[in-house]
Amino acid sequence: MEMKWHRWPDEKPPEDDLYIIYAPSMDPEKPLITVAWYDPRIDEWSLLPEVWIDAIHSWMFLPDPPTEE
C-alpha cells in the first residue's frame, strides 16, 4: 500500500475502515496526526474528541502490520 496523503474532502476513503488523519492546529508545529474511522455510507468520520472532525485536512491508508520473523 502506497503511503501518501490524500486531500480531504477532494479524495474520500474507499471503504469504512480506520485511516491515519492529519488536522492542523493553532500551533503549526503541533498538528493532530491520529487514527480515525471513516464510514462512506454516511460520509462521516468518527474521531474523539469530535471537535477535530471539521479540521481534517488529509488522510492516508494504514501501513501493513509488522510481520513476525
Phi and psi in radians as a Rosetta constraint file:
Dihedral C 1 N 2 CA 2 C 2 CIRCULARHARMONIC -1.304 0.35
Dihedral N 2 CA 2 C 2 N 3 CIRCULARHARMONIC 2.273 0.35
Dihedral C 2 N 3 CA 3 C 3 CIRCULARHARMONIC -1.618 0.35
Dihedral N 3 CA 3 C 3 N 4 CIRCULARHARMONIC 1.683 0.35
Dihedral C 3 N 4 CA 4 C 4 CIRCULARHARMONIC -2.532 0.35
Dihedral N 4 CA 4 C 4 N 5 CIRCULARHARMONIC 2.631 0.35
Dihedral C 4 N 5 CA 5 C 5 CIRCULARHARMONIC -1.359 0.35
Dihedral N 5 CA 5 C 5 N 6 CIRCULARHARMONIC 2.422 0.35
Dihedral C 5 N 6 CA 6 C 6 CIRCULARHARMONIC -1.967 0.35
Dihedral N 6 CA 6 C 6 N 7 CIRCULARHARMONIC 2.292 0.35
Dihedral C 6 N 7 CA 7 C 7 CIRCULARHARMONIC -1.299 0.35
Dihedral N 7 CA 7 C 7 N 8 CIRCULARHARMONIC 2.189 0.35
Dihedral C 7 N 8 CA 8 C 8 CIRCULARHARMONIC -1.618 0.35
Dihedral N 8 CA 8 C 8 N 9 CIRCULARHARMONIC 2.398 0.35
Dihedral C 8 N 9 CA 9 C 9 CIRCULARHARMONIC -1.675 0.35
Dihedral N 9 CA 9 C 9 N 10 CIRCULARHARMONIC 0.196 0.35
Dihedral C 9 N 10 CA 10 C 10 CIRCULARHARMONIC -1.050 0.35
Dihedral N 10 CA 10 C 10 N 11 CIRCULARHARMONIC -0.690 0.35
Dihedral C 10 N 11 CA 11 C 11 CIRCULARHARMONIC -2.108 0.35
Dihedral N 11 CA 11 C 11 N 12 CIRCULARHARMONIC 2.083 0.35
Dihedral C 11 N 12 CA 12 C 12 CIRCULARHARMONIC -1.812 0.35
Dihedral N 12 CA 12 C 12 N 13 CIRCULARHARMONIC 2.579 0.35
Dihedral C 12 N 13 CA 13 C 13 CIRCULARHARMONIC -1.019 0.35
Dihedral N 13 CA 13 C 13 N 14 CIRCULARHARMONIC 2.545 0.35
Dihedral C 13 N 14 CA 14 C 14 CIRCULARHARMONIC -1.358 0.35
Dihedral N 14 CA 14 C 14 N 15 CIRCULARHARMONIC -0.395 0.35
Dihedral C 14 N 15 CA 15 C 15 CIRCULARHARMONIC -2.602 0.35
Dihedral N 15 CA 15 C 15 N 16 CIRCULARHARMONIC 2.890 0.35
Dihedral C 15 N 16 CA 16 C 16 CIRCULARHARMONIC -1.340 0.35
Dihedral N 16 CA 16 C 16 N 17 CIRCULARHARMONIC 2.152 0.35
Dihedral C 16 N 17 CA 17 C 17 CIRCULARHARMONIC -3.016 0.35
Dihedral N 17 CA 17 C 17 N 18 CIRCULARHARMONIC 3.078 0.35
Dihedral C 17 N 18 CA 18 C 18 CIRCULARHARMONIC -1.494 0.35
Dihedral N 18 CA 18 C 18 N 19 CIRCULARHARMONIC 2.486 0.35
Dihedral C 18 N 19 CA 19 C 19 CIRCULARHARMONIC -2.454 0.35
Dihedral N 19 CA 19 C 19 N 20 CIRCULARHARMONIC 2.690 0.35
Dihedral C 19 N 20 CA 20 C 20 CIRCULARHARMONIC -1.412 0.35
Dihedral N 20 CA 20 C 20 N 21 CIRCULARHARMONIC 2.316 0.35
Dihedral C 20 N 21 CA 21 C 21 CIRCULARHARMONIC -2.123 0.35
Dihedral N 21 CA 21 C 21 N 22 CIRCULARHARMONIC 2.699 0.35
Dihedral C 21 N 22 CA 22 C 22 CIRCULARHARMONIC -2.179 0.35
Dihedral N 22 CA 22 C 22 N 23 CIRCULARHARMONIC 2.271 0.35
Dihedral C 22 N 23 CA 23 C 23 CIRCULARHARMONIC -2.392 0.35
Dihedral N 23 CA 23 C 23 N 24 CIRCULARHARMONIC 2.138 0.35
Dihedral C 23 N 24 CA 24 C 24 CIRCULARHARMONIC -1.179 0.35
Dihedral N 24 CA 24 C 24 N 25 CIRCULARHARMONIC 2.719 0.35
Dihedral C 24 N 25 CA 25 C 25 CIRCULARHARMONIC -2.138 0.35
Dihedral N 25 CA 25 C 25 N 26 CIRCULARHARMONIC -3.113 0.35
Dihedral C 25 N 26 CA 26 C 26 CIRCULARHARMONIC -1.086 0.35
Dihedral N 26 CA 26 C 26 N 27 CIRCULARHARMONIC -0.518 0.35
Dihedral C 26 N 27 CA 27 C 27 CIRCULARHARMONIC -1.739 0.35
Dihedral N 27 CA 27 C 27 N 28 CIRCULARHARMONIC 1.897 0.35
Dihedral C 27 N 28 CA 28 C 28 CIRCULARHARMONIC -1.024 0.35
Dihedral N 28 CA 28 C 28 N 29 CIRCULARHARMONIC -0.338 0.35
Dihedral C 28 N 29 CA 29 C 29 CIRCULARHARMONIC -1.520 0.35
Dihedral N 29 CA 29 C 29 N 30 CIRCULARHARMONIC -0.070 0.35
Dihedral C 29 N 30 CA 30 C 30 CIRCULARHARMONIC -2.329 0.35
Dihedral N 30 CA 30 C 30 N 31 CIRCULARHARMONIC 1.126 0.35
Dihedral C 30 N 31 CA 31 C 31 CIRCULARHARMONIC -1.264 0.35
Dihedral N 31 CA 31 C 31 N 32 CIRCULARHARMONIC 2.871 0.35
Dihedral C 31 N 32 CA 32 C 32 CIRCULARHARMONIC -1.543 0.35
Dihedral N 32 CA 32 C 32 N 33 CIRCULARHARMONIC 2.155 0.35
Dihedral C 32 N 33 CA 33 C 33 CIRCULARHARMONIC -2.238 0.35
Dihedral N 33 CA 33 C 33 N 34 CIRCULARHARMONIC 1.992 0.35
Dihedral C 33 N 34 CA 34 C 34 CIRCULARHARMONIC -2.676 0.35
Dihedral N 34 CA 34 C 34 N 35 CIRCULARHARMONIC -3.018 0.35
Dihedral C 34 N 35 CA 35 C 35 CIRCULARHARMONIC -1.869 0.35
Dihedral N 35 CA 35 C 35 N 36 CIRCULARHARMONIC 2.371 0.35
Dihedral C 35 N 36 CA 36 C 36 CIRCULARHARMONIC -2.400 0.35
Dihedral N 36 CA 36 C 36 N 37 CIRCULARHARMONIC 2.741 0.35
Dihedral C 36 N 37 CA 37 C 37 CIRCULARHARMONIC -1.683 0.35
Dihedral N 37 CA 37 C 37 N 38 CIRCULARHARMONIC 2.347 0.35
Dihedral C 37 N 38 CA 38 C 38 CIRCULARHARMONIC -2.050 0.35
Dihedral N 38 CA 38 C 38 N 39 CIRCULARHARMONIC 2.367 0.35
Dihedral C 38 N 39 CA 39 C 39 CIRCULARHARMONIC -2.080 0.35
Dihedral N 39 CA 39 C 39 N 40 CIRCULARHARMONIC 1.834 0.35
Dihedral C 39 N 40 CA 40 C 40 CIRCULARHARMONIC -1.201 0.35
Dihedral N 40 CA 40 C 40 N 41 CIRCULARHARMONIC -0.359 0.35
Dihedral C 40 N 41 CA 41 C 41 CIRCULARHARMONIC -1.119 0.35
Dihedral N 41 CA 41 C 41 N 42 CIRCULARHARMONIC -0.574 0.35
Dihedral C 41 N 42 CA 42 C 42 CIRCULARHARMONIC -2.018 0.35
Dihedral N 42 CA 42 C 42 N 43 CIRCULARHARMONIC 0.070 0.35
Dihedral C 42 N 43 CA 43 C 43 CIRCULARHARMONIC 0.931 0.35
Dihedral N 43 CA 43 C 43 N 44 CIRCULARHARMONIC 0.926 0.35
Dihedral C 43 N 44 CA 44 C 44 CIRCULARHARMONIC -2.489 0.35
Dihedral N 44 CA 44 C 44 N 45 CIRCULARHARMONIC 2.499 0.35
Dihedral C 44 N 45 CA 45 C 45 CIRCULARHARMONIC -1.624 0.35
Dihedral N 45 CA 45 C 45 N 46 CIRCULARHARMONIC 2.592 0.35
Dihedral C 45 N 46 CA 46 C 46 CIRCULARHARMONIC -2.018 0.35
Dihedral N 46 CA 46 C 46 N 47 CIRCULARHARMONIC 2.104 0.35
Dihedral C 46 N 47 CA 47 C 47 CIRCULARHARMONIC -2.732 0.35
Dihedral N 47 CA 47 C 47 N 48 CIRCULARHARMONIC 2.405 0.35
Dihedral C 47 N 48 CA 48 C 48 CIRCULARHARMONIC -2.051 0.35
Dihedral N 48 CA 48 C 48 N 49 CIRCULARHARMONIC 2.385 0.35
Dihedral C 48 N 49 CA 49 C 49 CIRCULARHARMONIC -1.242 0.35
Dihedral N 49 CA 49 C 49 N 50 CIRCULARHARMONIC 2.581 0.35
Dihedral C 49 N 50 CA 50 C 50 CIRCULARHARMONIC -1.085 0.35
Dihedral N 50 CA 50 C 50 N 51 CIRCULARHARMONIC -0.356 0.35
Dihedral C 50 N 51 CA 51 C 51 CIRCULARHARMONIC -1.009 0.35
Dihedral N 51 CA 51 C 51 N 52 CIRCULARHARMONIC -0.434 0.35
Dihedral C 51 N 52 CA 52 C 52 CIRCULARHARMONIC -1.354 0.35
Dihedral N 52 CA 52 C 52 N 53 CIRCULARHARMONIC -0.316 0.35
Dihedral C 52 N 53 CA 53 C 53 CIRCULARHARMONIC -0.992 0.35
Dihedral N 53 CA 53 C 53 N 54 CIRCULARHARMONIC -0.769 0.35
Dihedral C 53 N 54 CA 54 C 54 CIRCULARHARMONIC -1.251 0.35
Dihedral N 54 CA 54 C 54 N 55 CIRCULARHARMONIC -0.236 0.35
Dihedral C 54 N 55 CA 55 C 55 CIRCULARHARMONIC -1.629 0.35
Dihedral N 55 CA 55 C 55 N 56 CIRCULARHARMONIC -0.091 0.35
Dihedral C 55 N 56 CA 56 C 56 CIRCULARHARMONIC -1.016 0.35
Dihedral N 56 CA 56 C 56 N 57 CIRCULARHARMONIC 2.208 0.35
Dihedral C 56 N 57 CA 57 C 57 CIRCULARHARMONIC -1.862 0.35
Dihedral N 57 CA 57 C 57 N 58 CIRCULARHARMONIC -0.711 0.35
Dihedral C 57 N 58 CA 58 C 58 CIRCULARHARMONIC -2.602 0.35
Dihedral N 58 CA 58 C 58 N 59 CIRCULARHARMONIC 2.825 0.35
Dihedral C 58 N 59 CA 59 C 59 CIRCULARHARMONIC -2.496 0.35
Dihedral N 59 CA 59 C 59 N 60 CIRCULARHARMONIC 2.822 0.35
Dihedral C 59 N 60 CA 60 C 60 CIRCULARHARMONIC -2.605 0.35
Dihedral N 60 CA 60 C 60 N 61 CIRCULARHARMONIC 2.784 0.35
Dihedral C 60 N 61 CA 61 C 61 CIRCULARHARMONIC -1.155 0.35
Dihedral N 61 CA 61 C 61 N 62 CIRCULARHARMONIC 2.670 0.35
Dihedral C 61 N 62 CA 62 C 62 CIRCULARHARMONIC -1.225 0.35
Dihedral N 62 CA 62 C 62 N 63 CIRCULARHARMONIC 2.591 0.35
Dihedral C 62 N 63 CA 63 C 63 CIRCULARHARMONIC -1.247 0.35
Dihedral N 63 CA 63 C 63 N 64 CIRCULARHARMONIC 2.868 0.35
Dihedral C 63 N 64 CA 64 C 64 CIRCULARHARMONIC -1.112 0.35
Dihedral N 64 CA 64 C 64 N 65 CIRCULARHARMONIC 2.559 0.35
Dihedral C 64 N 65 CA 65 C 65 CIRCULARHARMONIC -1.177 0.35
Dihedral N 65 CA 65 C 65 N 66 CIRCULARHARMONIC 2.777 0.35
Dihedral C 65 N 66 CA 66 C 66 CIRCULARHARMONIC -1.137 0.35
Dihedral N 66 CA 66 C 66 N 67 CIRCULARHARMONIC 2.665 0.35
Dihedral C 66 N 67 CA 67 C 67 CIRCULARHARMONIC -1.756 0.35
Dihedral N 67 CA 67 C 67 N 68 CIRCULARHARMONIC 2.559 0.35
Dihedral C 67 N 68 CA 68 C 68 CIRCULARHARMONIC -1.588 0.35
Dihedral N 68 CA 68 C 68 N 69 CIRCULARHARMONIC 2.225 0.35
